[in-house]
Amino acid sequence: MAEKRAELTESMENYLEVILDLETTHKVARAKDIADRLKVQRGSVTGALKTLQKKGFINYEPYSYITLSPTGKKVAKEISRRHQIIEDFLTSVLRIDPETASETACRMEHAIDETTLKRLVCFIDYLHLCPRAGQDWLKSFINYCESGDIDTDKCRECVAVCQESLPKS
């Protein structure tokens, strides 16, 4: 999979992601819809589709519907998965507004490596599952972000409460 991704530019990955979304939501992808979604000229779409077809990622004939090949579908789903993970982190943990989070995730999804992505997933799972982190920790982090300043007295109090709740060894 990594070698297949290496063949793709960020722009080509965006095309695959859009085609997957159009196939999912509209059953088919058309060049016009792709151009509209990516905010590019139809001529640019035609060139990109020819390139993706030559590389074996899509099935394409001029003036007909575009579909993902099995390889293209696999790559597109992986791109979409990376996007969703990053967007979820940005919105649910960092509390970035959804539009900004989606735009940022779209840029980050192309650069993030698999090890970093796995670690990000572990961190999100940890926040949601570990009683030492969990929702209290997340709420505290959100309050910290919203306040914009560090109240060291509150931090000391919080540390003291956390230390008291730890099992005695």
JOCOR-V402034 format. One record per helix or strand of 2 or more residues. SS is the DSSP state (alpha for helix, beta for strand). FROM is the first residue (numbers start at 1). LEN is the number of residues. If there is no record, write none. Layout:
ss:SS from:FROM len:LEN
ss:SS from:FROM len:LEN
This chain:
ss:alpha from:2 len:5
ss:alpha from:10 len:17
ss:alpha from:31 len:8
ss:alpha from:42 len:13
ss:beta from:58 len:2
ss:beta from:66 len:3
ss:alpha from:70 len:24
ss:alpha from:98 len:11
ss:alpha from:114 len:16
ss:alpha from:134 len:14
ss:alpha from:152 len:14
